[in-house]
Amino acid sequence: MTSTQPALGGRIDTVEHAAATPDHPQPYRELGLKDDEYARIRDILGRRPTDAELAMYSVMWSEHCSYKSSKAHLRYFGETTTDEMRAKMLAGIGENAGVVDIGDGWAVTFKVESHNHPSYVEPHQGAATGVGGIVRDILAMGARPLAVLDPLRFGPADAPDTKRVLPGVVAGIGGYGNCLGLPNIGGEVVFDPSYAGNPLVNALCVGAMRVEDLHLAHASGVGNKVMLFGARTGLDGIGGVSVLASETFAGDEAGGGRKKLPSVQVGDPFTEKVLIECCLELFRSGLVVGIQDLGGAGLSCATSELASAGEGGMRVELDRVPLRAEGMTPAEILSSESQERMCAVVRPDDVEAFLRVCAKWDVIAVEIGEVTDTGRLQVHWHGETVVDVPPRTVAHEGPVYERPVERPADQDALVADGPERLARPSTPGELRETLLRMVASPNLASRRWVTEQYDRYVRGNTVLAQPADSGMVRIDEETGRGVAVATDCNGRYVKLDPYQGAQLALAEAYRNVAVTGAVPLAVTNCLNFGSPEDPGVMWQFQQAVRGLADGCRELGIPVTGGNVSFYNQTGGTAILPTPVVGVLGVIDDVRRRVPAGIGAEAGETLLLLGDTRDEFGGSEWAHVVHGHLGGRPPAVDLAREKLLAEVLVAGSRDGMVSAAHDLSEGGLAQALVEAALAGQTGCRVVLPADVDPFVWLFAESAGRALVAIPRSEELRFTDMCSARGLPWTRIGVVDPASKALEIQDVATVDLAELRAAWEGTLPALFD
């Protein structure tokens, strides 16, 4: 990256100079802007942009920041959100994070975002700063961050590059989150060849606040001051979210004499920790009018979005920004994504008190500007104007593309190639061998090797964490009110049917929250797809968005916000379409949460709730045993999912359920193994006489859960299921004395053998 200064004879490119040199060549293509986009910028400004303005537009009009290829489809979320759904939200799509009211004066905010490409380039820092960024999004809403989750996808588990990327990603997530004192309570680790060369590192954070403490990102109040506080601004992270890997915006060894730095940001969790505490004290003291974190696009984003959402004008003195590198140009300062920084709008009379709080926490803070009524974002550098733009054109009025949408030519052939032709195990010996092979497969094996690197219980409010179906944290120590959060997505299902696959992701996350006893309340999402310039990818995206939006409307829970990540592909090969869905639920008393592990009380009844069908399209069995992907994914019935959730929550509330575990990848066999190992308790299972054992053990039909019911509650619980129309099947009993999973006429496997198979895979691959 080289400086613009030599091309201008060593001078900074000011607005006055730009107006006087309309034909000066600019590297807009290298910065990711198309010819028509550059022409539009010139039309907006009535002249060519300065170097600093060009930097701002290029990062803010990038796919990551402007959503220019997805906006046309994301509008469908708003079109399908009912007034009843909106009533649950205090803040929604367009804010730093969604906020929902959970009762008793409490509000909860949560959001999931991607840091995929940086995590491939530099796994540790890419993943670490992904955590840091999402935590600041939650902080910017006025909330204390409480916990994080990490949905992860990698290439084949035994691939050399996976062994390079995965340990670094896990160390980065654990290192940053642990230093912040935030428990990591959930997430996913999925392996598939499509993610080789393009892992997905998504990060979710959840936080809580009193309803009256909600803060929004707007610069209101003419004369109010703009305060930049947190870490110094450096050269790291320039171009991290767009295409600023240009020779135009920084020096090189030959020209400026400075060492090239990677586009991946460098995180400092200890700085972020004090920044969190500083922000919370500022909020409590009533010293903040509006606030925005500095993440993607750095100051370009923070200043333009604050101004655009407020009175419409802002003046910034860029030379006041504390720097940690010498000779940085205005374009570099505006584009830097250095971490652990926030931007606040403060009343003039409160500036002194604001600075005192920052000094108390040893947080650098400076006044860099003020709110104006000019309708312009004007940035000055040593007395000269380097930016003079309408802020909405930067932050909210970027390009919107109606990309071509076309069902892939091979989609019909993919669906037609169903799993029915695959050889199935039939004898007890074959079924036993299949069970052990499935349990030890990378996608079903224990994630303990990963989760033990995270602090899951710091701060003492974690109620459930991995390997629970959903993470749960206590919000209010007095009442016991808490929230549960789960993330899910099966990319193979989405590949086979994007509309239905997205709804299956929603259904599984919804079910994972409900089995713990929490009422599902709201949704966030991270939509990871290939190139939007591929009409087939855009068809997948369109269908997934519509499926998710329609599904949320049917379930009556709103999408509060999320993230779109495009260009996830290696060469011409896109990843499996992966719309990760996060569902948040509320529980009025965490003491009645339901664990996944069956207990040690002998004779408790095991019930399978829901219907089991011969559904193996996109299944883990087809993937593990045959390397096959084809056919149709399991059918999804959201009315049934809603009914199942209501029954599970009622069973929890009335003390009728001692354990519950959802059925998903791996089917009933996997659920039985995980429930027995989690509770360190054996069980005896008897499948119905007229069923195919293979189908009942390994099918992945949706809308099902395994529950353990005390003998004294069995009749009451089954009567409730029957009265509500929820199918149930008695399949066995808890038997602590056996220390084995006994499936009559199929297999008996000691818990020790199951544990060795289940827990041995990831350590063998990555230790």
N, C-alpha and C positions, 0 to 999 in steps of 0.2 A: 504494500500500500504506500503510495507516494503522495506528497503534499501537492496541493493546487498552487502553492505560492510561486514556484519557478515559472509556471506558464503565465503568471500575471506579473512577471518581473519582480517577484518578492513581496508584492502587496496583497493585503486581504481584499477579497472580492466584496465590495460594498454594494448597496442598492443603487447608489449614485453611479458607481462604476458599471454595474450591470446595465443600467438604462443607457449609458453612453457607449456600450460595446455590444450591440444586439447580435452581432455575428460571431462573437467569441465562441469557439467550439467547446462543447461540454460532454462529458462521458456518461450521458444518461442511459445508453443501452447497457453499458457495463454495470450500472447500478440497478438494472432490472426494469427500467421504464421502457415502454414501447414508444414508437414514433408518435402515435396519436395521443398518448398520455403526456409526453413532453410538450406536444403542441397545445394540449389543453391547459397545462400549467402556464405556458406563455400567454394564452388567452386570459386566464384568470388574473394574472399579474399585469398584463399589458406591456410586458417586457420579458427578457430572458430571466430566469431565476439566478440569484447569486449561488455560489458554491454551497453556502449554508442552507439556503432554501431548497436547493436541489437535493441535498442530503435529507432534509426533513420530509419532502414529498416522496422520495424514493423509499424510505423506511416506512412511512405511514401509509403509502399506497401499495406496500408489499402484500402478498397474499396473507401472510401471518397477521398483519395489523388491520388491513382493510376488509378482509373477507370478500374480496371482489368477485370471486368465482362462486361463493356460497350464499351471498346475501339473498339472491333471488329465490333460493330454496328455503333458507332459514325463516323467511317471512311466514312460512306455513305454520311454524310453532305459534306465532301470534294469532293466526287465523283460526286455530283449533283450540285456543285457550278460552274456556268459558269464564263468565263472571264469577262463578263459584270457585273456580281454580285460582283466578286472580286475587280473590279475597284472602287467600292463604299467604300471599307474598307481600312482603314489605319493600322488597327491591327485586328486580328481575333482570331479564336479558338487557344488556347494554351497560350494566353497572360492573364494578370490579368483581363482584360475586353476588349470587342470589341470597336473599334473606327471607326466612319464613318465621311466623309467630308460632311458638310451641306452647303458649299458655303460661299463666302465672307471671306475666310480665317479662318472660324470657323470649329472646329471638336467637335464631341460629343461622349462621351463614356458612355456605360451603360451595366449593367449585373444584373442577378438575381441569388441568391443562397439560399440554405436551411439551417435552423437551427432547424430542427424538433425535434430530440430526446432531445437536451438540453432544449428546451422549454417545453417539457412535464415534465422533472425532476424538473426544476426550471423555471417556466414560465416567471417571470420578467427578470431575468438575461439572460436566454436563448434567449429571443426575443431581448433584448437590445443589447447584444453582436453580435447577427445576423446583426442588423443594423450597428453597429460599424465596423464589418468585411467587409461588402459590401462597405461601405463608403471608407475604406482604399484601397480596390481594385481599386476604381475609382481614388482616390488620387494618387496611384502608377503609373497611366498612365500619370501623369502630369496635371491633370484637377482639377478645383475647383468643388467639389460636389455641386449640385444645388438642388436636390429634391430626395425624396424616395417614394417608393410605397410598399405595403405590402399585397400580396396574402396569405390569411389565410384559413385554413380548420379545423373544429372541429367536435366532435361527436354531437349527438342530442342536440339541443339547450336547452332542459329542463333536460338534464342529470346532476347529481351532479358533475361529474368530469369536465364537460364543464364549470360549474360555478366556478370551481377552476382554470382552465387553462386559459379561455378566458380573464377574467379581468386582470390577471397578464401579459399575453402576450400583451394586448393592452396598459397597463401601461408601460411596458418595452419599447415598440416601441415608444410611445409618449414621455416618459421621456428622452430617449436617443436622439431621433431625435430633440425634442424641444430644448434640451440643446445645441445641435450642431448648432441650427439656420437653420435647413433644413426643408422646408415645406414637409408635407406628402400629395401628390396630387392624390393618387389613390390606387387601389388594389381591393381585394375581401374579403368577409366573407361568407363562405359556410359551411353548416351543413349537415352531413350525418353520419349514424351509423358506417360506415366503418372507420371513423377517431377517434372513441372513443378509448382512450388509445394510439393513435398515431396521434396527431394533426400535421398539416403541417404549418410551419411558414417560408414562403419564403420572402425574402427581396430584393428589387430592388433599385439601385441608378443610377442616371443619372448625368453626369458632363460635363462641357464644357471647352475648351481650344482653343488657337490659334493653327493652324496646326503645326507650327514650334516648339511648346512646348511639343510635344509628347515624352514621356519617356517609355523605355522598361526595362524589368527585365533581365539584363545581366551584368556579371562581366568581363568587358574587360579592357585591359591595364595592362600589367604586372607591378607590383610595385604600382598600385593604392591601396588605403586604403579602408578597409571595416569598415563602421561606423554604430554602433547600437545606435539608439536614440528613445526617448519616455519614456514610463513607465519602472519601474524596473520589473525584472523577478521574478515571485513567483511560488508557488505550485498550484495555481488555474488553472484549465483547463488541467491538465495532463491527457491524455487519452481522451480528449474531442472529437476527431474525429476518434479514432480507438478503440482499445480494451486494452488500457493501464490501465484498472481497475485490475491491477495485484498487488500482494503483493511484487513485486520485485523492484519497482522503487521509493518507498518513505517510510518514517518511519511510524510506528504506535505508539499507546500509550504505548505498552509494550516494543517495541524494541527501536525506536529512540526517543520516548518521545514526538513526535509532533502530534498535532491534525490532524486527517484525514480531508482533504478538498474535496469538491465535484469536479467532473470532469467538471462541468459547469463553464465557465469563468466568471469573475467578471468585469464588465465594469465601466469606469469612463469617462463620456462624456465630462467633462470639460478638462481633459487631452487630449482627442482626438481633442477637438476644437482648443487648442493651437498647437497641433501637425499638424493639417491641415494648419493653418496659417504659421507655421514654414516651412513646406514642400513647400508651394507656394512661399515663399520668397527665399528658396534655389533654386527652379526651375528658378525663375526670375533672380537670380544672376548667373546662369550658373554653379553652384557648384556641380551638380550631374551627374555622368556618367551613372549609372544604379541604379535602386531602386526596392525594393520588400517589401510588407507589411508582417508582421508576423501574420498570421492567423492560419489556420489549420496546425498542426505539428510544429508551432513555428519556432525556429532557424534551426531545421532539414530541414524544407522546404526552408526557405529563403536562407541559405547558399548553399545547394545542387542545388537548381534551378538557383541561380545566377551564380554559378560556371559552371554548366552544359551548360547554355546558353551563356557563355562568352568564356574566353580563356581556360577553362577546369581545372583550378587549383585555390586553395585558401588555405591559412593558417589562422587558427583562434586560438586566445588565449582566451579560454573559461573563465579563471579565471578573465578576465577583465569585464565580464558581470555584470552590477549593479543588485544586488539581493535584494529582500525584505523578504527573509526567510533565516534563518541560516542553515548551514550544507547541502545545496542542492548538490546532486551528479551531475556529468556531464550528466548522462542520463536524470535526471530530468530537468536540465537547457535546454537541447536540445529539450525536449519533451513538455515543458511548453507552454501553449497557452495564457499566460497572454496578456491582450489586450493593445491597444494603443502603439504599437511598430513598427518601420520601420528599414530597413537595406538598406544602400546606399553605392555605390562605388564612391569614391572621389579621384581626382588627388592629389598627395602628396602636391603640392604647394597650394592647395585649402583647406587643412584640417583646417588651422587656421581660415580662413574666415568661413568655415562651422561651426566650434565650436562657433564662435562669434554670428552667426545667431541663433543657438540653445540656447545660453546663453541669447540672447535678449528676446526670448520667454519663458525662464525658462524651457527649455526642456533638460533633461539629455542626454548627447551624449558622447560616448567613441569610440576610435579606438580599434577594436577587432581583426584586421587581415589585410591581404593584398592579392591581386591577384597574382598568381604564374603561371608558365608555366609547372608545374610538371604533370598536368593531374590528380592530386589527390586532394581530400578534406582532409586536415589534421587538426585535432583539438587537441590542447594541453591544458593540465590542470596542472598548477604549474610545468611547465617544462617537463612533461611527455606526450607522445602521447596516446590519448584515442580513436582517430578515424583516420583511414588512408584508404580511400575508393575512387574508381573511382566515381565521382559525378553523372555521367549519370546513373549508375546502381541504384542509390538511387532515383533520381528525374524522370527519363524518361524511364528507361528500366526495370520497374517492371513486374510482371507476367501479361500475357494476357490470359484470359480464353475464350474458345469457349463453353459457357454453353449450355446444351441441350435446345432446343427450341421445344415446342409442344403445339399445339392448345388445350386449356382445353377441357376435355371430356364433360363438361356441356355447352359448348359455343353454340352448335346448339340448345339445348333445350331452352337456354336463349333467343336466337334470335327468336325461333319459338313461344314463349309465348308473342305475341304482345299485344298491348293495345286495340285492336279492341273489345275484349270481355268486356271491362270495361263500366259500365253504365255512360251515358253522360247526362248532364243537357240539357233540351229542352225548358222548359217554360221560359218566362221572369223572373218569380220569382226565378227559379232555377239558371238561368244565373247570376242574380244580386247577389244571395247568393254566387255563385262560385267566382265571381269577388272579392267580399269583403274578402272571405276566402283566396283566392290566394294572394291578396295584403298584407294581414297580416301574411302570412306564413313566417317562419324564413329566408328562402333563398331569398324572394322577398321584405321583409319589409325594411324600411329605415335603413341605417347604421349610422344615425346621432349620436346615442349613442356612437358609436365607434369613428367616425371622429371628434366629438367635443373635444375629448381628444388629438387630434393632432393639432399642429399649421400648418394650410394649407397656410398661406399667409405671413409668416415671410420672410424678405429680399425684399418684394415688387415686385417680378417678377412673382408671380403666376398669371396666366391668367384664367385657369380653374382648378377646383379641385372637389373632390367628392361632390355631386353625379353626376358630369358630366361624359360623356361616356369615356373620357380620360383626364388625367391631362395634363396641358400645362404650360410651363414656357417660359418667354422671355429670350433670350440669349444675344441679342445686343440691348441696349437701343436706339442707334442711328437709326438703320434700322427697328427695331421691329421684327427682325427674331427670331423665337422660335421653340421649339420642343414639340410634344405631345407624350405621352406614355400611353399605356393601357396593362393590363394583363388579360388573360382569360383562362379558361378551365372548361368544364363540364365533370366531371369524369364519370357520368352515360353514356354519349355518348361514351366515350372511352372504358368503360367496354363492351358495346354492339358491338362496332366495333373500335378497337384501331387505325387502319389506318385512317378511316374516322373521328373518334372522334378527333384525333390530328389535322386533317385538319379543322375541325369545330372550334377548339380552335384558330387556326391560323386565320381563316376567321373572327371570332368575334372580335379578337383584332385588326386586320387589318381594319375592318369596324368601330370599335370604334374610331380609329384614324381619319379615313376619314370623319366621320360625323361632326367633329369639323373644317374641312377645311384643315387639314394637309395631306401632301403626304406621305404615308407609305414608309419607306426607309430601315429598317433593323429589325432583329429579335434576341432576346435572349430567352433562355428557362431554365426551372428548371424541370427536369424529375423525378417525385416522383413515385416510384413503390415499390412493396413488395420485397420479398427475391429473389435474382438472382439465388438461388439454386433451385427454383421452375420453372420447364420448362414452365408452363403456364404463369408465370409472365414474363419470358424471351420472350415468344411469344408476349405478350402484348407490351413489350418494343421494340422489333424488329419492330413490325408493326407500332407503334407510331412514331419511329424514321424515318422509311421510308415514312410514311404519311406526316410528317412534312417537311422532306427534299424535297420530290416530290412537296409538296404544295408551298414551298418557290421558287423552280425552276420555277413553273408555274406562280407565281406572280412576279418573277424577283427580289426578295429581299433576301439578304444573311442572314444566321445564323452567327452571329458574335462571339458567345460563349455561355456559359451557365454552367449548373451544373447537375449532376446526383445524386439522393438520393435513395439508395436502402435500403432494410430491414425495410421498413415502414409497419409493421404489428404487430398485437397483437396475440400472440400464433401462430396458423396456419392460421389466417385470415388476408389476405392482405387488404390494403386500396383499394379504387377505383383507378385504374391507373390514375394518375393526371399529365400529361405533361403540366405544366403551360407555356403559350407562352406570351412573351412580345414583342410588336411591337412599334417601334419608328418612328415617322413621323416628317417632317419639314414643317413649314409654314413661308412664306417670310415676313409676317406682322401680328403679333398677333392681331392687331386691327380688322381684318376681321374674327376672329374666330367665329364659329357658336355655340350658346348655345343649350342645350337640351330643355329648357323650352320655351313653346310658349309665345309670347308676348301679349301686351294688345291692339294691333291694331285690331279692329273689322273687320270681314269679310275676314281675311287672309284665304287662302285655305289650307286645310290639305290633303296631298297626301300620299298614301302608295306606295312606290317604291318596285318592285319585285313581285314574285309570291307566293301565299299562297296555301299550299297543306295540305291535311289531314295527318299530321305527328306528332305523339304523343309518339313514342318510346323514352324512357328516359326523357320525358317531366316533367316539374315541376307540371303540373296538375296531371299526373299519380302518381307522387311521393307524392304530398300533399293530394290529395283526396282519393287515393286508396293504397298508400304504395307499388306501383307496379314498377318493373323494368324489362323490356323485350322488345323484338321487335327490330326494326332497328332505328337508329338515323335519324334525318333529312338528306336529300340528300345535298351534298355540290357541288357547281358549282363555281370553283375558277375563271373561265373566267367571270362569272356573277359578282362575288365579285369585280374583277378588274374594270369592267365596272361601277358598282355602285359607287365605290370609285372615279373614274374619273369624273362622273357626279356630285357627291357631292362636290368635290374640285372645279370643274368649277363653280358650283352654288355659292359657297362661294366667289371665286375670282371675279366673275362678279356681286356680290350683289343681287343674285336672291333668296337666301334662308335666312330666318330670324331665323329659328330654325330647328334642325335635331336631331333625336334620333334613335339609332339602335334598331331592334327587336331581342330579344334573348329569355331567359327564361321568361315564362309567356306570350309571344306573344304580339299581338297588344293591348290587354287589359292593360297589364302592361305598355307598352310604352305610351299609352294615359294617364294613371293615373300619371305616373312620369312626363310627359311633362306638364300636366295641373297643377300639384302641384308645379313643379319647377318654372313655370311662374306665379303661383297664378291666373290663368286665366281659365275660363270655355270654353267649346267647344261643338258643336253639331255635332254628327256623324251619317251618314246614310250609312249602309252597302249595297252593291249591292243586288238587289232583288232576284237573283237566287242563293244565297250562303247560306250555313249552318252557322248561327251566331256563334255557338260554335266553329266551325273550324276557322272561321275568327278571332275570339277574342282570342283563346287560343293556336292555333297551333304554333309550334316553327320553322317553315320553315326558312332556312338561306337565306342570300342575300337580306334582306329587311331593309328598313328604313322608318320612319315617318318624313315628312318634312312639315314645314309651309312656304307658299309662299305668299308674298304680292300680292294683286290683280293686281297691275300693271305689275308684272313679271310672272303671271301664264302662259300666252300663250307662252312667250319666253322659260320658263323652260320646259313646257310639249312638245313643239316642239323639244327642244334639246333631251329630253328623247326618243321621238319617232324616231328621226333621228338616234340615236345611238342604238336603239333596246332594250331600257330598259322599261319593262312594268311599267305602273303607273295607279293608280286608285284614282279618287277624292272621298274622304270619309267624308268630312265635312268642317266646318268652325270654326274659332276662334270666341268665343262669350263672351267677358269679362263681360257683364251684367248678364249672367246667374249664375255665380259662381257655376257651376255644370258641371259634365260630363254627357251629354245627348246622349244616344245611342238609336236611334229611334227604336221603337217596341221591345226594349230589357230592358233598365233600365235607370233611371235618378238617379244619386247619387251626393249629395252636396259635394263640395270640402272639407268642414269641416268634413264630415263623412269619406271621403276617407283618409284625413290626420290623423284622429284619428286611423283608422285601420292600416295605413301604418307606422306611427311613434310610435305606442304604444307597439309593440311587444318586442323589445330588452330591453327597460327600464323596462318593467314588468318582464322580465326574469333575468336581471342582476343588477338592481339598489339595 
